[in-house]
């Protein structure tokens, strides 16, 4: 699968630092199942984060804090970076999404939003004040302009769409901030099915991403 559109560097850094919402994490994990480019950048970001932590002046930890950390490690509460699984052999859908769509896209209780556009809201995924939903857009149908306070990640699951940014097909990820104003239209001869996560929390734009900009080619 050739992927042409990827997560931006700030998003990769935020994901590596564990500061994205569960909804964003779900989309990014699904994208990275099929995108070696983003997997490599994620690995680099994690390594850089570790290096930077090593540079930090050590601080004395209280006995209680230390025992809490050790208990968390023993109880496996501190989650290591989720290993990436290969996509399921029976479906193009990332295996991380199969949990939410176990019987496949056709069996979902789609809700009709307007002619040519159906939606299915994923439940049980923390996304702050945003949401995580699947959209099914019939060929030739244009999504109305919309605004959102935070960022928006869109992962194409099936079919394709085009907008002012480019052509997006299965596996491609659109990583947009609140300033982006676009109007996607489904193209091709079958519906475009996308997973979309919005998140109006603060994005990761701080010191760490600026420090590594020269290294990851921003
Ligand atoms: Zn990618």
Boltz pocket constraint, residues with backbone or C-beta under 6 A from the ligand:
constraints:
  - pocket:
      binder: B
      contacts: [[A, 3], [A, 5], [A, 6], [A, 7], [A, 31], [A, 35], [A, 36], [A, 37], [A, 38], [A, 39], [A, 173]]
      max_distance: 6.0
